[in-house]
Amino acid sequence: MRGQARRGCITWKPATREGRIVTAVTVANDAGTMTLGGITYRSAYRKGPHKLDCQLALALHEFGTDLHAAGVREVKFGSIYRWTNVRVNGETKNILSRHALGIAMDIVSFTDDLGREANVEKDYPDGDPLLLAVETAAGASGRFRVLLTPKNDPRSHRDHFHLEVAVDYTRADHTAALP
């Protein structure tokens, strides 16, 4: 497992497998929010619990240290698991999306330690420093296979960051890696 610097443990439960999720888990408190690596994750559209693959939960937990260093305290996401195909540059491909595997998250905003919310759609075009710091940290972390942003896919990702975990399914029991 990468990175030993962690903020607490992940409180998770096994979940019924859905779509093509390999090892489905839910990570939520009573309010329906998730805390991973000291960062609060809140849905912009629906209440939890939110189903995801344990690989995404672990990567977000480990990435919490990097987000915290960038000033992030809360992440607001649009979706995690959903049964869809890939959409790139405004076109839907005949390829199953990583959301259908539970290993991708669409993030609409980040809130910093002063309570300021940096919204991807509104603030990214102006070069918001928090959004740029998150983009840099995600790229440098090695935990993510793909990061789609308004910069590299303005037609399909103008209003969110698509963060897709770099999975490692070589372990016989993927949840054993969860702290």
C-alpha positions in Angstrom: 0.0 0.0 0.0 1.3 3.4 -1.0 1.9 6.2 1.5 2.0 5.6 5.3 0.8 9.1 6.2 -2.9 8.7 7.0 -5.6 10.6 8.8 -7.6 8.0 10.7 -9.2 4.9 9.4 -11.9 4.2 6.8 -15.3 3.2 8.2 -16.6 1.0 5.5 -19.1 -1.8 5.0 -19.3 -4.5 2.3 -22.0 -3.7 -0.2 -24.0 -5.7 -2.7 -22.1 -5.9 -6.0 -23.6 -3.8 -8.7 -22.7 -3.2 -12.3 -19.1 -4.3 -12.7 -17.8 -3.2 -9.3 -15.2 -5.9 -8.2 -15.3 -5.3 -4.5 -18.2 -3.0 -3.6 -18.2 -1.1 -0.3 -20.0 1.8 1.2 -18.3 4.5 3.2 -20.6 6.8 5.0 -21.6 8.3 8.4 -25.1 8.9 9.6 -25.3 12.1 7.6 -24.6 10.3 4.4 -21.2 12.0 3.9 -17.9 10.1 3.6 -14.7 10.9 5.4 -11.6 9.6 3.6 -8.1 10.7 4.6 -9.5 13.5 6.8 -11.4 15.0 3.9 -15.2 15.1 3.9 -16.9 13.9 0.7 -20.5 15.1 0.1 -22.8 14.4 -2.8 -24.1 17.4 -4.7 -27.3 15.5 -5.6 -28.3 12.6 -3.4 -28.0 11.1 0.1 -25.7 8.2 0.8 -24.6 5.7 1.3 -22.6 5.8 -1.9 -21.4 2.6 -3.5 -17.8 2.4 -4.7 -15.0 -0.1 -5.3 -12.6 -0.5 -2.4 -9.8 0.6 -4.7 -11.3 4.0 -5.1 -12.0 4.3 -1.3 -8.3 3.4 -0.6 -6.9 5.9 -3.2 -9.1 8.7 -1.9 -8.1 7.9 1.7 -4.4 8.0 0.8 -4.8 11.1 -1.4 -6.4 12.9 1.6 -2.9 14.0 2.8 -2.2 15.7 -0.5 -5.6 17.4 -0.6 -5.2 18.6 3.0 -1.8 20.0 2.1 -3.4 21.9 -0.8 -5.9 23.4 1.6 -8.9 21.2 0.8 -11.3 20.2 3.6 -14.4 19.1 1.7 -15.1 17.7 -1.8 -18.5 17.9 -3.4 -19.1 15.2 -6.0 -21.7 14.6 -8.6 -21.4 10.9 -9.0 -19.4 7.8 -8.3 -21.1 4.5 -9.3 -23.5 4.8 -12.3 -24.1 2.5 -15.3 -22.9 4.6 -18.3 -20.6 4.6 -21.2 -17.5 6.7 -21.7 -18.1 10.3 -22.9 -15.1 12.2 -24.3 -15.0 15.4 -26.3 -18.8 15.5 -26.4 -19.2 12.0 -27.9 -20.4 8.9 -26.2 -18.2 5.8 -27.0 -19.3 2.2 -27.0 -17.0 1.6 -24.0 -18.2 1.0 -20.4 -17.4 4.0 -18.2 -15.2 3.5 -15.1 -18.2 4.8 -13.1 -19.8 1.4 -13.9 -16.8 -0.2 -12.2 -17.1 2.0 -9.1 -13.6 3.4 -9.6 -14.3 6.9 -10.8 -15.7 10.1 -9.1 -16.9 13.3 -10.8 -16.1 16.2 -8.5 -17.9 19.5 -8.9 -16.2 21.6 -6.2 -13.6 21.8 -3.4 -13.9 23.8 -0.2 -10.8 25.1 1.5 -9.8 25.5 5.1 -11.3 29.0 5.1 -14.7 27.7 3.9 -14.4 29.1 0.4 -15.9 26.8 -2.3 -14.0 26.5 -5.6 -16.5 25.4 -8.2 -15.0 23.7 -11.2 -17.5 25.1 -13.8 -17.3 28.7 -12.5 -13.8 29.0 -11.1 -11.6 26.7 -13.2 -11.7 29.0 -16.3 -10.3 31.8 -14.2 -7.3 29.7 -13.0 -8.5 29.2 -9.4 -5.4 28.4 -7.3 -7.1 25.7 -5.2 -8.4 23.9 -8.3 -5.0 24.1 -10.0 -3.3 22.8 -6.8 -5.7 19.8 -6.7 -5.1 19.1 -10.4 -1.3 19.2 -9.9 -1.5 17.0 -6.8 -3.7 14.4 -8.5 -1.4 14.2 -11.4 1.7 13.9 -9.2 0.2 11.4 -6.7 0.4 8.3 -8.9 -2.9 7.1 -7.5 -5.0 8.0 -10.4 -5.1 6.6 -14.0 -7.0 9.5 -15.5 -7.9 13.0 -14.5 -10.2 14.7 -16.9 -10.8 18.5 -16.5 -12.2 21.4 -18.4 -8.6 21.9 -19.7 -8.2 18.5 -21.4 -11.8 17.8 -22.2 -13.8 21.0 -22.3 -16.9 19.6 -24.0 -17.6 16.6 -21.7 -15.9 17.8 -18.5 -16.5 21.6 -18.5 -18.2 21.5 -15.0 -16.3 18.8 -13.1 -13.1 16.8 -12.6 -13.3 13.1 -13.5 -10.9 11.3 -11.2 -10.3 7.6 -12.0 -8.2 5.4 -9.7 -5.2 3.4 -10.9 -6.4 0.0 -9.7 -4.3 -2.9 -8.4 -6.4 -6.1 -8.5 -3.4 -8.4 -7.9 -4.5 -8.8 -4.2 -6.8 -11.8 -3.5 -8.8 -9.8 -1.0 -9.0 -6.2 -2.0 -10.7 -5.0 1.2 -7.8 -6.3 3.2 -5.9 -3.2 2.1 -8.5 -0.9 3.7 -7.3 0.5 7.0 
